[in-house]
Structure formats: structure tokens, C-alpha cells
């Protein structure tokens, strides 16, 4: 069974590094970004087809509620 991780702030720095490492280890990922540049950075990763990208700003209650409603699968 493929494991799934949720990575918040996955467009750069530590979040992007974690997304890359999880993908390299065969995981599936759900990632949050705030803009097009962040999404482009994720799409450039190897195996990016296993990463589902959600637009969300963690400072926005509305974005967090929308993300919570969209994530219906179990997370590991």
C-alpha cells in the first residue's frame, strides 16, 4: 500500500525538500502552495505526478477549511 503525506508549505525550502524526499521514497503526497511559482517548483520534482497540489495559505481559515474538505483519504 502506498503511504500518503500532507506537506504544508511545500513550494520552497524545507517543505520542498520533504516533498522531494517523500516522492523519492515512493510515497504519494498532498502539498500546499500559495502561488503559481510554488506549484511550478513542485511540478519540477521527479515523480511529481504522485503529488496533488492544493492552493492554501495557512493564515487563512477559509483556505484551511477548503483543504480539510478536499482531503478525504487517510494520511500516514
Phi, psi and omega in degrees: 000136179281134178272152183234133178241146171255122181242114181270133181072048187270012186271345180197171175058223183300318180299317178294320177297318177295317177302314179299314182294316178300317178297318179299329180273004175091006179286164169257149184226150168243127186229145175253142175221162179257342186208178181299321181298320178295319179295321179297321179297318178292319181294340179280349181287149173299143179062028180299343179293345176267008181247122175263125185258133177240137174277121179198139172250121185296346177276356182253115178300322180296316179297319181294319178297318179296318178296315180300322179289329182281332183272104183249351181265157178292146178252146179255000000 
